[in-house]
Amino acid sequence: MKKSRFTDTQIVNILKQAEQGVPVSDILREHNISQSTFYKWRSKYGGMDASLITRLKELEGKYPQT
């Protein structure tokens, strides 16, 4: 699996920027990510903090989807 360029903390900070009212187009341009990546992160990690994301990734690694 491809390693992400962004750490869990960076993903959380990017999503929090959007929650604070920063336009999504500005966030995408600033962090050089695609719109689909942003919305995929938001649907998967929205409302989580970095420690929960880390725990989720650990569990996904132990129990891969078939």
Backbone as JSON Lines, residues from 0, in Angstrom:
{"i":0,"aa":"M","n":[0.84,-1.17,0.0],"ca":[0.0,0.0,0.0],"c":[0.89,1.24,0.0]}
{"i":1,"aa":"K","n":[0.47,2.25,-0.74],"ca":[1.24,3.48,-0.85],"c":[1.21,4.27,0.45]}
{"i":2,"aa":"K","n":[2.37,4.8,0.85],"ca":[2.47,5.58,2.08],"c":[2.0,7.01,1.8]}
{"i":3,"aa":"S","n":[1.22,7.53,2.73],"ca":[0.68,8.88,2.59],"c":[1.76,9.94,2.79]}
{"i":4,"aa":"R","n":[1.63,11.04,2.08],"ca":[2.54,12.17,2.27],"c":[2.22,12.92,3.54]}
{"i":5,"aa":"F","n":[1.04,12.71,4.07],"ca":[0.56,13.47,5.21],"c":[0.46,12.59,6.45]}
{"i":6,"aa":"T","n":[0.86,13.13,7.59],"ca":[0.72,12.41,8.85],"c":[-0.72,12.55,9.33]}
{"i":7,"aa":"D","n":[-1.06,11.76,10.33],"ca":[-2.41,11.82,10.9],"c":[-2.71,13.21,11.44]}
{"i":8,"aa":"T","n":[-1.74,13.81,12.08],"ca":[-1.92,15.15,12.64],"c":[-2.16,16.17,11.54]}
{"i":9,"aa":"Q","n":[-1.44,16.06,10.44],"ca":[-1.64,16.99,9.33],"c":[-3.03,16.84,8.73]}
{"i":10,"aa":"I","n":[-3.51,15.61,8.6],"ca":[-4.85,15.38,8.06],"c":[-5.9,16.02,8.96]}
{"i":11,"aa":"V","n":[-5.75,15.83,10.27],"ca":[-6.69,16.42,11.23],"c":[-6.66,17.94,11.13]}
{"i":12,"aa":"N","n":[-5.49,18.53,11.02],"ca":[-5.38,19.99,10.92],"c":[-6.02,20.51,9.63]}
{"i":13,"aa":"I","n":[-5.86,19.78,8.53],"ca":[-6.47,20.19,7.26],"c":[-8.0,20.15,7.39]}
{"i":14,"aa":"L","n":[-8.53,19.09,7.99],"ca":[-9.98,18.98,8.15],"c":[-10.52,20.03,9.12]}
{"i":15,"aa":"K","n":[-9.74,20.38,10.14],"ca":[-10.18,21.41,11.09],"c":[-10.22,22.79,10.44]}
{"i":16,"aa":"Q","n":[-9.31,23.04,9.49],"ca":[-9.35,24.31,8.77],"c":[-10.69,24.47,8.06]}
{"i":17,"aa":"A","n":[-11.16,23.4,7.44],"ca":[-12.44,23.46,6.72],"c":[-13.59,23.67,7.7]}
{"i":18,"aa":"E","n":[-13.52,23.05,8.86],"ca":[-14.57,23.22,9.86],"c":[-14.62,24.66,10.38]}
{"i":19,"aa":"Q","n":[-13.48,25.34,10.36],"ca":[-13.4,26.71,10.86],"c":[-13.85,27.73,9.81]}
{"i":20,"aa":"G","n":[-14.2,27.25,8.63],"ca":[-14.75,28.15,7.63],"c":[-13.82,28.56,6.51]}
{"i":21,"aa":"V","n":[-12.62,28.01,6.47],"ca":[-11.7,28.31,5.37],"c":[-12.26,27.64,4.12]}
{"i":22,"aa":"P","n":[-12.34,28.37,2.99],"ca":[-12.87,27.77,1.77],"c":[-12.05,26.53,1.35]}
{"i":23,"aa":"V","n":[-12.76,25.5,0.93],"ca":[-12.1,24.24,0.56],"c":[-11.12,24.46,-0.58]}
{"i":24,"aa":"S","n":[-11.46,25.3,-1.54],"ca":[-10.55,25.54,-2.66],"c":[-9.22,26.11,-2.2]}
{"i":25,"aa":"D","n":[-9.24,26.97,-1.17],"ca":[-8.0,27.52,-0.62],"c":[-7.18,26.44,0.08]}
{"i":26,"aa":"I","n":[-7.85,25.56,0.79],"ca":[-7.16,24.47,1.49],"c":[-6.5,23.54,0.48]}
{"i":27,"aa":"L","n":[-7.22,23.21,-0.58],"ca":[-6.68,22.31,-1.6],"c":[-5.43,22.9,-2.24]}
{"i":28,"aa":"R","n":[-5.5,24.17,-2.56],"ca":[-4.36,24.84,-3.18],"c":[-3.18,24.93,-2.22]}
{"i":29,"aa":"E","n":[-3.45,25.27,-0.97],"ca":[-2.38,25.44,0.02],"c":[-1.62,24.14,0.29]}
{"i":30,"aa":"H","n":[-2.35,23.03,0.36],"ca":[-1.73,21.76,0.72],"c":[-1.45,20.86,-0.48]}
{"i":31,"aa":"N","n":[-1.81,21.35,-1.68],"ca":[-1.58,20.63,-2.92],"c":[-2.19,19.22,-2.88]}
{"i":32,"aa":"I","n":[-3.48,19.16,-2.55],"ca":[-4.21,17.9,-2.56],"c":[-5.41,18.03,-3.49]}
{"i":33,"aa":"S","n":[-5.9,16.9,-3.95],"ca":[-7.05,16.93,-4.85],"c":[-8.34,17.04,-4.05]}
{"i":34,"aa":"Q","n":[-9.38,17.43,-4.75],"ca":[-10.69,17.56,-4.11],"c":[-11.19,16.2,-3.65]}
{"i":35,"aa":"S","n":[-10.94,15.17,-4.45],"ca":[-11.4,13.83,-4.07],"c":[-10.68,13.34,-2.82]}
{"i":36,"aa":"T","n":[-9.4,13.65,-2.68],"ca":[-8.65,13.26,-1.48],"c":[-9.23,13.94,-0.25]}
{"i":37,"aa":"F","n":[-9.5,15.23,-0.36],"ca":[-10.05,15.97,0.77],"c":[-11.37,15.37,1.23]}
{"i":38,"aa":"Y","n":[-12.28,15.14,0.29],"ca":[-13.6,14.63,0.66],"c":[-13.54,13.18,1.13]}
{"i":39,"aa":"K","n":[-12.58,12.42,0.63],"ca":[-12.39,11.05,1.12],"c":[-11.93,11.09,2.57]}
{"i":40,"aa":"W","n":[-10.97,11.97,2.88],"ca":[-10.51,12.14,4.27],"c":[-11.66,12.59,5.16]}
{"i":41,"aa":"R","n":[-12.45,13.54,4.67],"ca":[-13.54,14.08,5.48],"c":[-14.58,13.0,5.8]}
{"i":42,"aa":"S","n":[-14.88,12.16,4.82],"ca":[-15.87,11.1,5.09],"c":[-15.31,10.03,6.01]}
{"i":43,"aa":"K","n":[-14.01,9.78,5.92],"ca":[-13.42,8.71,6.71],"c":[-12.99,9.18,8.1]}
{"i":44,"aa":"Y","n":[-12.4,10.37,8.19],"ca":[-11.8,10.84,9.43],"c":[-12.5,12.03,10.07]}
{"i":45,"aa":"G","n":[-13.58,12.52,9.49],"ca":[-14.28,13.69,10.02],"c":[-14.69,13.51,11.47]}
{"i":46,"aa":"G","n":[-14.35,14.46,12.32],"ca":[-14.72,14.42,13.72],"c":[-13.73,13.67,14.6]}
{"i":47,"aa":"M","n":[-12.69,13.09,14.02],"ca":[-11.7,12.36,14.81],"c":[-10.53,13.26,15.15]}
{"i":48,"aa":"D","n":[-9.77,12.85,16.17],"ca":[-8.5,13.51,16.42],"c":[-7.39,12.56,15.97]}
{"i":49,"aa":"A","n":[-6.14,13.01,16.04],"ca":[-5.01,12.25,15.49],"c":[-4.86,10.88,16.16]}
{"i":50,"aa":"S","n":[-5.11,10.8,17.46],"ca":[-4.93,9.52,18.14],"c":[-5.97,8.49,17.68]}
{"i":51,"aa":"L","n":[-7.19,8.93,17.4],"ca":[-8.21,8.02,16.89],"c":[-7.89,7.54,15.47]}
{"i":52,"aa":"I","n":[-7.34,8.42,14.66],"ca":[-6.96,8.03,13.3],"c":[-5.85,6.99,13.35]}
{"i":53,"aa":"T","n":[-4.87,7.2,14.22],"ca":[-3.79,6.23,14.38],"c":[-4.34,4.88,14.81]}
{"i":54,"aa":"R","n":[-5.24,4.88,15.76],"ca":[-5.85,3.64,16.24],"c":[-6.64,2.96,15.13]}
{"i":55,"aa":"L","n":[-7.38,3.71,14.34],"ca":[-8.15,3.16,13.23],"c":[-7.22,2.49,12.22]}
{"i":56,"aa":"K","n":[-6.11,3.14,11.88],"ca":[-5.17,2.58,10.92],"c":[-4.53,1.31,11.46]}
{"i":57,"aa":"E","n":[-4.25,1.26,12.77],"ca":[-3.7,0.04,13.37],"c":[-4.7,-1.11,13.24]}
{"i":58,"aa":"L","n":[-5.96,-0.83,13.52],"ca":[-6.98,-1.87,13.43],"c":[-7.18,-2.33,11.98]}
{"i":59,"aa":"E","n":[-7.14,-1.41,11.04],"ca":[-7.29,-1.78,9.64],"c":[-6.13,-2.66,9.19]}
{"i":60,"aa":"G","n":[-4.95,-2.41,9.73],"ca":[-3.8,-3.24,9.39],"c":[-3.92,-4.65,9.93]}
{"i":61,"aa":"K","n":[-4.51,-4.79,11.12],"ca":[-4.67,-6.12,11.74],"c":[-5.76,-6.92,11.07]}
{"i":62,"aa":"Y","n":[-6.83,-6.24,10.66],"ca":[-7.99,-6.91,10.1],"c":[-8.31,-6.34,8.72]}
{"i":63,"aa":"P","n":[-7.52,-6.69,7.7],"ca":[-7.76,-6.13,6.38],"c":[-9.09,-6.59,5.81]}
{"i":64,"aa":"Q","n":[-9.68,-5.72,5.02],"ca":[-10.96,-6.05,4.38],"c":[-10.71,-7.04,3.27]}
{"i":65,"aa":"T","n":[-11.63,-7.95,3.08],"ca":[-11.48,-8.95,2.03],"c":[-12.29,-8.64,0.82]}
